């Protein structure tokens, strides 16, 4: 994954949640809580060779990332799901570090955006138009 590539599409998330900053904050909080659990399960499955567990965990990663329009992670997660179905443990293991690193970056970026949204909401009430991107 190109590190200069945006981890998620702010505008898509903003539009998908009808510019409801409080709802976006709530979903970010859930993702920040749950995504590391799915990544940990994916890494554990890859380490132990449990491709069924890898596939389940990758599917959860794709779902969480998709909620926040994090297309690069969705692409990696789908690739892991496919390789797990094919039984290609080496390919799965090769993709684990990139998806883990991408999820770490996504969590950092979402946390920063969440904090900006919360700050603006507290300061300006519902006027959060400047936080869209």
N, CA, C and O atoms as a GROMACS GRO file, in nm:
protein
  532
    1UNK      N    1   0.084  -0.118   0.000
    1UNK     CA    2   0.000   0.000   0.000
    1UNK      C    3   0.089   0.124   0.000
    1UNK      O    4   0.185   0.132   0.076
    2UNK      N    5   0.057   0.218  -0.083
    2UNK     CA    6   0.131   0.342  -0.092
    2UNK      C    7   0.106   0.423   0.036
    2UNK      O    8  -0.008   0.459   0.063
    3UNK      N    9   0.212   0.452   0.114
    3UNK     CA   10   0.192   0.524   0.241
    3UNK      C   11   0.139   0.666   0.223
    3UNK      O   12   0.089   0.725   0.318
    4UNK      N   13   0.151   0.720   0.102
    4UNK     CA   14   0.100   0.855   0.079
    4UNK      C   15  -0.049   0.853   0.049
    4UNK      O   16  -0.115   0.957   0.050
    5UNK      N   17  -0.102   0.736   0.023
    5UNK     CA   18  -0.243   0.721  -0.009
    5UNK      C   19  -0.326   0.742   0.116
    5UNK      O   20  -0.291   0.693   0.224
    6UNK      N   21  -0.434   0.813   0.103
    6UNK     CA   22  -0.522   0.841   0.216
    6UNK      C   23  -0.577   0.710   0.272
    6UNK      O   24  -0.611   0.619   0.196
    7UNK      N   25  -0.585   0.700   0.405
    7UNK     CA   26  -0.631   0.575   0.466
    7UNK      C   27  -0.781   0.557   0.454
    7UNK      O   28  -0.829   0.443   0.452
    8UNK      N   29  -0.856   0.666   0.447
    8UNK     CA   30  -1.001   0.657   0.430
    8UNK      C   31  -1.050   0.781   0.359
    8UNK      O   32  -0.981   0.882   0.354
    9UNK      N   33  -1.170   0.773   0.304
    9UNK     CA   34  -1.228   0.884   0.229
    9UNK      C   35  -1.320   0.964   0.320
    9UNK      O   36  -1.435   0.926   0.344
   10UNK      N   37  -1.268   1.075   0.371
   10UNK     CA   38  -1.343   1.160   0.464
   10UNK      C   39  -1.479   1.201   0.407
   10UNK      O   40  -1.582   1.191   0.474
   11UNK      N   41  -1.478   1.244   0.283
   11UNK     CA   42  -1.602   1.295   0.222
   11UNK      C   43  -1.707   1.186   0.210
   11UNK      O   44  -1.825   1.211   0.234
   12UNK      N   45  -1.667   1.066   0.174
   12UNK     CA   46  -1.762   0.956   0.164
   12UNK      C   47  -1.823   0.925   0.300
   12UNK      O   48  -1.944   0.906   0.312
   13UNK      N   49  -1.740   0.920   0.402
   13UNK     CA   50  -1.791   0.895   0.538
   13UNK      C   51  -1.888   1.006   0.578
   13UNK      O   52  -1.996   0.979   0.631
   14UNK      N   53  -1.848   1.129   0.554
   14UNK     CA   54  -1.932   1.244   0.588
   14UNK      C   55  -2.069   1.232   0.522
   14UNK      O   56  -2.172   1.252   0.586
   15UNK      N   57  -2.068   1.198   0.394
   15UNK     CA   58  -2.194   1.185   0.319
   15UNK      C   59  -2.273   1.062   0.364
   15UNK      O   60  -2.395   1.069   0.380
   16UNK      N   61  -2.204   0.950   0.383
   16UNK     CA   62  -2.273   0.827   0.423
   16UNK      C   63  -2.345   0.842   0.557
   16UNK      O   64  -2.449   0.780   0.579
   17UNK      N   65  -2.290   0.923   0.644
   17UNK     CA   66  -2.350   0.945   0.775
   17UNK      C   67  -2.430   1.075   0.781
   17UNK      O   68  -2.458   1.127   0.889
   18UNK      N   69  -2.466   1.126   0.664
   18UNK     CA   70  -2.551   1.245   0.651
   18UNK      C   71  -2.500   1.361   0.738
   18UNK      O   72  -2.578   1.434   0.798
   19UNK      N   73  -2.370   1.376   0.741
   19UNK     CA   74  -2.306   1.486   0.813
   19UNK      C   75  -2.342   1.488   0.961
   19UNK      O   76  -2.341   1.594   1.024
   20UNK      N   77  -2.373   1.373   1.017
   20UNK     CA   78  -2.404   1.361   1.160
   20UNK      C   79  -2.275   1.331   1.236
   20UNK      O   80  -2.236   1.215   1.252
   21UNK      N   81  -2.209   1.437   1.281
   21UNK     CA   82  -2.078   1.422   1.344
   21UNK      C   83  -2.084   1.332   1.466
   21UNK      O   84  -1.992   1.253   1.490
   22UNK      N   85  -2.191   1.342   1.545
   22UNK     CA   86  -2.199   1.259   1.665
   22UNK      C   87  -2.207   1.110   1.629
   22UNK      O   88  -2.151   1.027   1.700
   23UNK      N   89  -2.275   1.078   1.520
   23UNK     CA   90  -2.283   0.939   1.475
   23UNK      C   91  -2.147   0.892   1.422
   23UNK      O   92  -2.106   0.778   1.447
   24UNK      N   93  -2.078   0.978   1.351
   24UNK     CA   94  -1.945   0.944   1.300
   24UNK      C   95  -1.852   0.916   1.417
   24UNK      O   96  -1.777   0.819   1.414
   25UNK      N   97  -1.856   1.000   1.518
   25UNK     CA   98  -1.772   0.981   1.637
   25UNK      C   99  -1.802   0.846   1.702
   25UNK      O  100  -1.710   0.774   1.741
   26UNK      N  101  -1.928   0.813   1.715
   26UNK     CA  102  -1.967   0.686   1.777
   26UNK      C  103  -1.914   0.566   1.698
   26UNK      O  104  -1.864   0.470   1.757
   27UNK      N  105  -1.925   0.572   1.566
   27UNK     CA  106  -1.878   0.462   1.483
   27UNK      C  107  -1.725   0.454   1.488
   27UNK      O  108  -1.669   0.344   1.493
   28UNK      N  109  -1.659   0.567   1.487
   28UNK     CA  110  -1.512   0.566   1.500
   28UNK      C  111  -1.472   0.502   1.632
   28UNK      O  112  -1.380   0.420   1.635
   29UNK      N  113  -1.540   0.538   1.739
   29UNK     CA  114  -1.507   0.478   1.869
   29UNK      C  115  -1.520   0.326   1.866
   29UNK      O  116  -1.436   0.256   1.922
   30UNK      N  117  -1.626   0.276   1.803
   30UNK     CA  118  -1.645   0.132   1.791
   30UNK      C  119  -1.534   0.068   1.708
   30UNK      O  120  -1.480  -0.037   1.745
   31UNK      N  121  -1.501   0.130   1.598
   31UNK     CA  122  -1.396   0.077   1.511
   31UNK      C  123  -1.262   0.075   1.583
   31UNK      O  124  -1.189  -0.024   1.574
   32UNK      N  125  -1.229   0.182   1.652
   32UNK     CA  126  -1.102   0.190   1.724
   32UNK      C  127  -1.096   0.082   1.832
   32UNK      O  128  -0.988   0.030   1.862
   33UNK      N  129  -1.209   0.049   1.890
   33UNK     CA  130  -1.215  -0.056   1.992
   33UNK      C  131  -1.205  -0.196   1.929
   33UNK      O  132  -1.132  -0.281   1.980
   34UNK      N  133  -1.277  -0.219   1.819
   34UNK     CA  134  -1.293  -0.354   1.766
   34UNK      C  135  -1.192  -0.395   1.660
   34UNK      O  136  -1.157  -0.513   1.651
   35UNK      N  137  -1.146  -0.302   1.579
   35UNK     CA  138  -1.055  -0.338   1.470
   35UNK      C  139  -0.927  -0.405   1.519
   35UNK      O  140  -0.885  -0.504   1.459
   36UNK      N  141  -0.864  -0.356   1.625
   36UNK     CA  142  -0.743  -0.425   1.672
   36UNK      C  143  -0.769  -0.570   1.715
   36UNK      O  144  -0.681  -0.655   1.702
   37UNK      N  145  -0.887  -0.598   1.764
   37UNK     CA  146  -0.922  -0.735   1.802
   37UNK      C  147  -0.925  -0.824   1.678
   37UNK      O  148  -0.874  -0.936   1.680
   38UNK      N  149  -0.985  -0.775   1.571
   38UNK     CA  150  -0.991  -0.852   1.447
   38UNK      C  151  -0.852  -0.870   1.386
   38UNK      O  152  -0.821  -0.978   1.336
   39UNK      N  153  -0.771  -0.768   1.391
   39UNK     CA  154  -0.635  -0.778   1.337
   39UNK      C  155  -0.555  -0.880   1.419
   39UNK      O  156  -0.482  -0.961   1.363
   40UNK      N  157  -0.570  -0.875   1.550
   40UNK     CA  158  -0.500  -0.970   1.636
   40UNK      C  159  -0.542  -1.113   1.604
   40UNK      O  160  -0.458  -1.203   1.598
   41UNK      N  161  -0.672  -1.136   1.582
   41UNK     CA  162  -0.722  -1.268   1.545
   41UNK      C  163  -0.666  -1.312   1.410
   41UNK      O  164  -0.632  -1.428   1.392
   42UNK      N  165  -0.658  -1.219   1.317
   42UNK     CA  166  -0.602  -1.249   1.185
   42UNK      C  167  -0.457  -1.291   1.197
   42UNK      O  168  -0.415  -1.392   1.139
   43UNK      N  169  -0.379  -1.216   1.273
   43UNK     CA  170  -0.237  -1.247   1.290
   43UNK      C  171  -0.218  -1.380   1.362
   43UNK      O  172  -0.130  -1.458   1.327
   44UNK      N  173  -0.300  -1.406   1.464
   44UNK     CA  174  -0.290  -1.532   1.538
   44UNK      C  175  -0.325  -1.650   1.447
   44UNK      O  176  -0.259  -1.754   1.451
   45UNK      N  177  -0.429  -1.635   1.366
   45UNK     CA  178  -0.466  -1.740   1.273
   45UNK      C  179  -0.357  -1.768   1.173
   45UNK      O  180  -0.329  -1.883   1.141
   46UNK      N  181  -0.296  -1.663   1.123
   46UNK     CA  182  -0.187  -1.680   1.026
   46UNK      C  183  -0.068  -1.749   1.091
   46UNK      O  184  -0.004  -1.835   1.030
   47UNK      N  185  -0.038  -1.710   1.214
   47UNK     CA  186   0.075  -1.770   1.284
   47UNK      C  187   0.052  -1.919   1.310
   47UNK      O  188   0.144  -2.000   1.295
   48UNK      N  189  -0.071  -1.954   1.348
   48UNK     CA  190  -0.101  -2.094   1.380
   48UNK      C  191  -0.136  -2.177   1.256
   48UNK      O  192  -0.144  -2.300   1.264
   49UNK      N  193  -0.157  -2.110   1.144
   49UNK     CA  194  -0.194  -2.181   1.022
   49UNK      C  195  -0.342  -2.211   1.010
   49UNK      O  196  -0.382  -2.293   0.927
   50UNK      N  197  -0.424  -2.145   1.091
   50UNK     CA  198  -0.570  -2.165   1.088
   50UNK      C  199  -0.632  -2.071   0.985
   50UNK      O  200  -0.669  -1.958   1.017
   51UNK      N  201  -0.642  -2.119   0.862
   51UNK     CA  202  -0.691  -2.034   0.753
   51UNK      C  203  -0.839  -2.002   0.766
   51UNK      O  204  -0.884  -1.900   0.714
   52UNK      N  205  -0.916  -2.085   0.835
   52UNK     CA  206  -1.056  -2.054   0.860
   52UNK      C  207  -1.066  -1.932   0.950
   52UNK      O  208  -1.146  -1.842   0.924
   53UNK      N  209  -0.986  -1.930   1.056
   53UNK     CA  210  -0.985  -1.815   1.147
   53UNK      C  211  -0.935  -1.690   1.075
   53UNK      O  212  -0.986  -1.580   1.097
   54UNK      N  213  -0.836  -1.708   0.989
   54UNK     CA  214  -0.784  -1.595   0.910
   54UNK      C  215  -0.895  -1.537   0.824
   54UNK      O  216  -0.914  -1.416   0.820
   55UNK      N  217  -0.967  -1.623   0.755
   55UNK     CA  218  -1.074  -1.577   0.667
   55UNK      C  219  -1.182  -1.502   0.742
   55UNK      O  220  -1.229  -1.397   0.696
   56UNK      N  221  -1.222  -1.554   0.858
   56UNK     CA  222  -1.324  -1.485   0.940
   56UNK      C  223  -1.274  -1.349   0.986
   56UNK      O  224  -1.345  -1.249   0.977
   57UNK      N  225  -1.151  -1.346   1.036
   57UNK     CA  226  -1.095  -1.220   1.086
   57UNK      C  227  -1.078  -1.119   0.972
   57UNK      O  228  -1.106  -1.001   0.990
   58UNK      N  229  -1.032  -1.164   0.857
   58UNK     CA  230  -1.014  -1.074   0.743
   58UNK      C  231  -1.149  -1.017   0.700
   58UNK      O  232  -1.158  -0.900   0.664
   59UNK      N  233  -1.252  -1.100   0.705
   59UNK     CA  234  -1.386  -1.053   0.669
   59UNK      C  235  -1.431  -0.942   0.765
   59UNK      O  236  -1.491  -0.844   0.721
   60UNK      N  237  -1.404  -0.957   0.892
   60UNK     CA  238  -1.437  -0.853   0.990
   60UNK      C  239  -1.358  -0.725   0.965
   60UNK      O  240  -1.412  -0.615   0.977
   61UNK      N  241  -1.232  -0.740   0.929
   61UNK     CA  242  -1.149  -0.623   0.897
   61UNK      C  243  -1.208  -0.549   0.777
   61UNK      O  244  -1.218  -0.427   0.778
   62UNK      N  245  -1.246  -0.624   0.674
   62UNK     CA  246  -1.305  -0.562   0.554
   62UNK      C  247  -1.434  -0.489   0.592
   62UNK      O  248  -1.455  -0.376   0.547
   63UNK      N  249  -1.518  -0.550   0.672
   63UNK     CA  250  -1.643  -0.487   0.711
   63UNK      C  251  -1.621  -0.358   0.788
   63UNK      O  252  -1.686  -0.257   0.761
   64UNK      N  253  -1.531  -0.361   0.884
   64UNK     CA  254  -1.502  -0.242   0.964
   64UNK      C  255  -1.442  -0.132   0.877
   64UNK      O  256  -1.483  -0.016   0.885
   65UNK      N  257  -1.347  -0.169   0.794
   65UNK     CA  258  -1.282  -0.070   0.707
   65UNK      C  259  -1.381  -0.012   0.607
   65UNK      O  260  -1.376   0.107   0.576
   66UNK      N  261  -1.469  -0.096   0.556
   66UNK     CA  262  -1.568  -0.048   0.460
   66UNK      C  263  -1.662   0.055   0.520
   66UNK      O  264  -1.705   0.147   0.450
   67UNK      N  265  -1.693   0.041   0.646
   67UNK     CA  266  -1.779   0.137   0.714
   67UNK      C  267  -1.719   0.277   0.711
   67UNK      O  268  -1.791   0.377   0.708
   68UNK      N  269  -1.586   0.284   0.712
   68UNK     CA  270  -1.517   0.412   0.712
   68UNK      C  271  -1.453   0.444   0.578
   68UNK      O  272  -1.362   0.525   0.570
   69UNK      N  273  -1.502   0.379   0.472
   69UNK     CA  274  -1.452   0.405   0.336
   69UNK      C  275  -1.300   0.395   0.328
   69UNK      O  276  -1.235   0.476   0.263
   70UNK      N  277  -1.246   0.293   0.396
   70UNK     CA  278  -1.102   0.269   0.395
   70UNK      C  279  -1.070   0.165   0.288
   70UNK      O  280  -1.037   0.051   0.318
   71UNK      N  281  -1.080   0.207   0.163
   71UNK     CA  282  -1.066   0.116   0.050
   71UNK      C  283  -0.933   0.041   0.046
   71UNK      O  284  -0.933  -0.077   0.012
   72UNK      N  285  -0.821   0.106   0.078
   72UNK     CA  286  -0.695   0.030   0.074
   72UNK      C  287  -0.696  -0.092   0.168
   72UNK      O  288  -0.644  -0.198   0.133
   73UNK      N  289  -0.755  -0.077   0.285
   73UNK     CA  290  -0.762  -0.189   0.379
   73UNK      C  291  -0.862  -0.293   0.329
   73UNK      O  292  -0.839  -0.413   0.342
   74UNK      N  293  -0.970  -0.248   0.272
   74UNK     CA  294  -1.067  -0.342   0.215
   74UNK      C  295  -1.001  -0.429   0.108
   74UNK      O  296  -1.023  -0.550   0.103
   75UNK      N  297  -0.920  -0.367   0.023
   75UNK     CA  298  -0.850  -0.442  -0.081
   75UNK      C  299  -0.757  -0.547  -0.022
   75UNK      O  300  -0.754  -0.661  -0.067
   76UNK      N  301  -0.680  -0.507   0.079
   76UNK     CA  302  -0.589  -0.602   0.143
   76UNK      C  303  -0.667  -0.713   0.213
   76UNK      O  304  -0.631  -0.831   0.203
   77UNK      N  305  -0.772  -0.676   0.283
   77UNK     CA  306  -0.852  -0.776   0.354
   77UNK      C  307  -0.916  -0.876   0.260
   77UNK      O  308  -0.918  -0.996   0.289
   78UNK      N  309  -0.969  -0.828   0.148
   78UNK     CA  310  -1.029  -0.919   0.049
   78UNK      C  311  -0.922  -1.012  -0.010
   78UNK      O  312  -0.949  -1.129  -0.036
   79UNK      N  313  -0.803  -0.960  -0.030
   79UNK     CA  314  -0.694  -1.044  -0.081
   79UNK      C  315  -0.659  -1.153   0.020
   79UNK      O  316  -0.633  -1.268  -0.018
   80UNK      N  317  -0.659  -1.119   0.147
   80UNK     CA  318  -0.632  -1.219   0.251
   80UNK      C  319  -0.743  -1.323   0.255
   80UNK      O  320  -0.716  -1.443   0.263
   81UNK      N  321  -0.869  -1.278   0.248
   81UNK     CA  322  -0.981  -1.372   0.246
   81UNK      C  323  -0.966  -1.471   0.130
   81UNK      O  324  -0.984  -1.592   0.148
   82UNK      N  325  -0.935  -1.420   0.012
   82UNK     CA  326  -0.921  -1.504  -0.106
   82UNK      C  327  -0.807  -1.605  -0.088
   82UNK      O  328  -0.825  -1.724  -0.116
   83UNK      N  329  -0.692  -1.558  -0.042
   83UNK     CA  330  -0.577  -1.647  -0.023
   83UNK      C  331  -0.608  -1.752   0.083
   83UNK      O  332  -0.564  -1.866   0.072
   84UNK      N  333  -0.682  -1.714   0.186
   84UNK     CA  334  -0.719  -1.811   0.290
   84UNK      C  335  -0.810  -1.919   0.232
   84UNK      O  336  -0.792  -2.037   0.260
   85UNK      N  337  -0.908  -1.879   0.150
   85UNK     CA  338  -0.997  -1.977   0.085
   85UNK      C  339  -0.919  -2.070  -0.007
   85UNK      O  340  -0.951  -2.189  -0.019
   86UNK      N  341  -0.818  -2.015  -0.072
   86UNK     CA  342  -0.736  -2.095  -0.164
   86UNK      C  343  -0.639  -2.188  -0.089
   86UNK      O  344  -0.580  -2.278  -0.148
   87UNK      N  345  -0.624  -2.164   0.042
   87UNK     CA  346  -0.531  -2.245   0.120
   87UNK      C  347  -0.387  -2.200   0.110
   87UNK      O  348  -0.296  -2.279   0.138
   88UNK      N  349  -0.365  -2.077   0.072
   88UNK     CA  350  -0.229  -2.026   0.050
   88UNK      C  351  -0.178  -1.954   0.176
   88UNK      O  352  -0.184  -1.831   0.185
   89UNK      N  353  -0.129  -2.032   0.271
   89UNK     CA  354  -0.083  -1.975   0.397
   89UNK      C  355   0.034  -1.878   0.378
   89UNK      O  356   0.039  -1.775   0.444
   90UNK      N  357   0.126  -1.910   0.289
   90UNK     CA  358   0.241  -1.820   0.267
   90UNK      C  359   0.194  -1.684   0.215
   90UNK      O  360   0.244  -1.580   0.257
   91UNK      N  361   0.098  -1.686   0.123
   91UNK     CA  362   0.046  -1.559   0.070
   91UNK      C  363  -0.026  -1.481   0.180
   91UNK      O  364  -0.014  -1.359   0.188
   92UNK      N  365  -0.102  -1.551   0.263
   92UNK     CA  366  -0.170  -1.486   0.376
   92UNK      C  367  -0.068  -1.420   0.466
   92UNK      O  368  -0.082  -1.303   0.503
   93UNK      N  369   0.034  -1.494   0.501
   93UNK     CA  370   0.136  -1.439   0.592
   93UNK      C  371   0.207  -1.318   0.532
   93UNK      O  372   0.244  -1.226   0.604
   94UNK      N  373   0.225  -1.318   0.402
   94UNK     CA  374   0.289  -1.205   0.334
   94UNK      C  375   0.204  -1.078   0.345
   94UNK      O  376   0.258  -0.968   0.352
   95UNK      N  377   0.072  -1.094   0.347
   95UNK     CA  378  -0.019  -0.980   0.351
   95UNK      C  379  -0.050  -0.932   0.493
   95UNK      O  380  -0.106  -0.824   0.511
   96UNK      N  381  -0.015  -1.011   0.593
   96UNK     CA  382  -0.051  -0.976   0.731
   96UNK      C  383   0.012  -0.846   0.779
   96UNK      O  384  -0.056  -0.761   0.836
   97UNK      N  385   0.141  -0.830   0.756
   97UNK     CA  386   0.207  -0.708   0.803
   97UNK      C  387   0.152  -0.583   0.735
   97UNK      O  388   0.125  -0.484   0.802
   98UNK      N  389   0.134  -0.585   0.601
   98UNK     CA  390   0.076  -0.466   0.538
   98UNK      C  391  -0.063  -0.431   0.589
   98UNK      O  392  -0.093  -0.313   0.608
   99UNK      N  393  -0.150  -0.530   0.612
   99UNK     CA  394  -0.284  -0.497   0.660
   99UNK      C  395  -0.279  -0.450   0.805
   99UNK      O  396  -0.354  -0.360   0.844
  100UNK      N  397  -0.194  -0.508   0.885
  100UNK     CA  398  -0.179  -0.464   1.024
  100UNK      C  399  -0.130  -0.319   1.030
  100UNK      O  400  -0.184  -0.238   1.106
  101UNK      N  401  -0.028  -0.289   0.951
  101UNK     CA  402   0.024  -0.151   0.948
  101UNK      C  403  -0.081  -0.052   0.896
  101UNK      O  404  -0.094   0.059   0.948
  102UNK      N  405  -0.155  -0.094   0.794
  102UNK     CA  406  -0.260  -0.007   0.738
  102UNK      C  407  -0.369   0.019   0.843
  102UNK      O  408  -0.420   0.130   0.853
  103UNK      N  409  -0.404  -0.083   0.918
  103UNK     CA  410  -0.506  -0.066   1.023
  103UNK      C  411  -0.456   0.028   1.132
  103UNK      O  412  -0.532   0.110   1.183
  104UNK      N  413  -0.329   0.016   1.168
  104UNK     CA  414  -0.271   0.108   1.267
  104UNK      C  415  -0.280   0.252   1.219
  104UNK      O  416  -0.316   0.342   1.294
  105UNK      N  417  -0.247   0.273   1.091
  105UNK     CA  418  -0.255   0.410   1.035
  105UNK      C  419  -0.399   0.459   1.031
  105UNK      O  420  -0.427   0.574   1.062
  106UNK      N  421  -0.490   0.370   0.993
  106UNK     CA  422  -0.632   0.407   0.989
  106UNK      C  423  -0.681   0.448   1.127
  106UNK      O  424  -0.748   0.550   1.142
  107UNK      N  425  -0.648   0.371   1.227
  107UNK     CA  426  -0.690   0.403   1.364
  107UNK      C  427  -0.635   0.539   1.406
  107UNK      O  428  -0.706   0.619   1.466
  108UNK      N  429  -0.510   0.565   1.375
  108UNK     CA  430  -0.450   0.695   1.409
  108UNK      C  431  -0.521   0.808   1.336
  108UNK      O  432  -0.552   0.911   1.396
  109UNK      N  433  -0.547   0.790   1.207
  109UNK     CA  434  -0.613   0.894   1.128
  109UNK      C  435  -0.757   0.917   1.174
  109UNK      O  436  -0.803   1.031   1.185
  110UNK      N  437  -0.829   0.808   1.201
  110UNK     CA  438  -0.967   0.821   1.248
  110UNK      C  439  -0.973   0.886   1.385
  110UNK      O  440  -1.061   0.968   1.412
  111UNK      N  441  -0.880   0.851   1.471
  111UNK     CA  442  -0.876   0.911   1.605
  111UNK      C  443  -0.852   1.061   1.596
  111UNK      O  444  -0.915   1.139   1.668
  112UNK      N  445  -0.762   1.102   1.509
  112UNK     CA  446  -0.736   1.245   1.491
  112UNK      C  447  -0.860   1.316   1.438
  112UNK      O  448  -0.895   1.424   1.486
  113UNK      N  449  -0.928   1.256   1.340
  113UNK     CA  450  -1.049   1.318   1.285
  113UNK      C  451  -1.160   1.321   1.389
  113UNK      O  452  -1.231   1.421   1.401
  114UNK      N  453  -1.173   1.213   1.464
  114UNK     CA  454  -1.274   1.207   1.570
  114UNK      C  455  -1.252   1.319   1.671
  114UNK      O  456  -1.346   1.387   1.712
  115UNK      N  457  -1.127   1.338   1.711
  115UNK     CA  458  -1.096   1.443   1.808
  115UNK      C  459  -1.125   1.581   1.752
  115UNK      O  460  -1.172   1.669   1.824
  116UNK      N  461  -1.096   1.601   1.625
  116UNK     CA  462  -1.127   1.729   1.560
  116UNK      C  463  -1.278   1.752   1.555
  116UNK      O  464  -1.325   1.862   1.585
  117UNK      N  465  -1.353   1.650   1.518
  117UNK     CA  466  -1.499   1.661   1.516
  117UNK      C  467  -1.553   1.695   1.654
  117UNK      O  468  -1.637   1.784   1.668
  118UNK      N  469  -1.505   1.626   1.755
  118UNK     CA  470  -1.552   1.650   1.892
  118UNK      C  471  -1.518   1.791   1.938
  118UNK      O  472  -1.599   1.858   2.002
  119UNK      N  473  -1.398   1.834   1.905
  119UNK     CA  474  -1.355   1.970   1.944
  119UNK      C  475  -1.443   2.076   1.879
  119UNK      O  476  -1.488   2.170   1.945
  120UNK      N  477  -1.467   2.062   1.750
  120UNK     CA  478  -1.548   2.160   1.679
  120UNK      C  479  -1.693   2.156   1.728
  120UNK      O  480  -1.757   2.260   1.743
  121UNK      N  481  -1.745   2.035   1.752
  121UNK     CA  482  -1.882   2.025   1.803
  121UNK      C  483  -1.895   2.095   1.937
  121UNK      O  484  -1.994   2.163   1.963
  122UNK      N  485  -1.796   2.077   2.022
  122UNK     CA  486  -1.799   2.139   2.154
  122UNK      C  487  -1.790   2.291   2.142
  122UNK      O  488  -1.856   2.364   2.215
  123UNK      N  489  -1.708   2.336   2.049
  123UNK     CA  490  -1.686   2.480   2.033
  123UNK      C  491  -1.798   2.548   1.954
  123UNK      O  492  -1.846   2.654   1.993
  124UNK      N  493  -1.838   2.485   1.843
  124UNK     CA  494  -1.933   2.548   1.752
  124UNK      C  495  -2.068   2.478   1.745
  124UNK      O  496  -2.147   2.506   1.654
  125UNK      N  497  -2.096   2.390   1.837
  125UNK     CA  498  -2.222   2.317   1.830
  125UNK      C  499  -2.221   2.222   1.713
  125UNK      O  500  -2.130   2.141   1.700
  126UNK      N  501  -2.322   2.230   1.628
  126UNK     CA  502  -2.333   2.137   1.516
  126UNK      C  503  -2.261   2.186   1.391
  126UNK      O  504  -2.272   2.123   1.286
  127UNK      N  505  -2.190   2.296   1.400
  127UNK     CA  506  -2.121   2.351   1.283
  127UNK      C  507  -1.987   2.279   1.266
  127UNK      O  508  -1.885   2.324   1.318
  128UNK      N  509  -1.989   2.170   1.194
  128UNK     CA  510  -1.868   2.092   1.176
  128UNK      C  511  -1.827   2.081   1.029
  128UNK      O  512  -1.753   1.990   0.992
  129UNK      N  513  -1.874   2.171   0.948
  129UNK     CA  514  -1.844   2.164   0.806
  129UNK      C  515  -1.695   2.164   0.778
  129UNK      O  516  -1.650   2.102   0.681
  130UNK      N  517  -1.616   2.231   0.861
  130UNK     CA  518  -1.471   2.238   0.836
  130UNK      C  519  -1.401   2.106   0.864
  130UNK      O  520  -1.284   2.091   0.829
  131UNK      N  521  -1.467   2.011   0.926
  131UNK     CA  522  -1.406   1.883   0.961
  131UNK      C  523  -1.429   1.775   0.856
  131UNK      O  524  -1.389   1.660   0.876
  132UNK      N  525  -1.491   1.810   0.747
  132UNK     CA  526  -1.523   1.709   0.647
  132UNK      C  527  -1.401   1.650   0.582
  132UNK      O  528  -1.407   1.536   0.535
  133UNK      N  529  -1.293   1.722   0.578
  133UNK     CA  530  -1.175   1.666   0.509
  133UNK      C  531  -1.049   1.698   0.583
  133UNK      O  532  -0.940   1.659   0.541
   0.00000   0.00000   0.00000
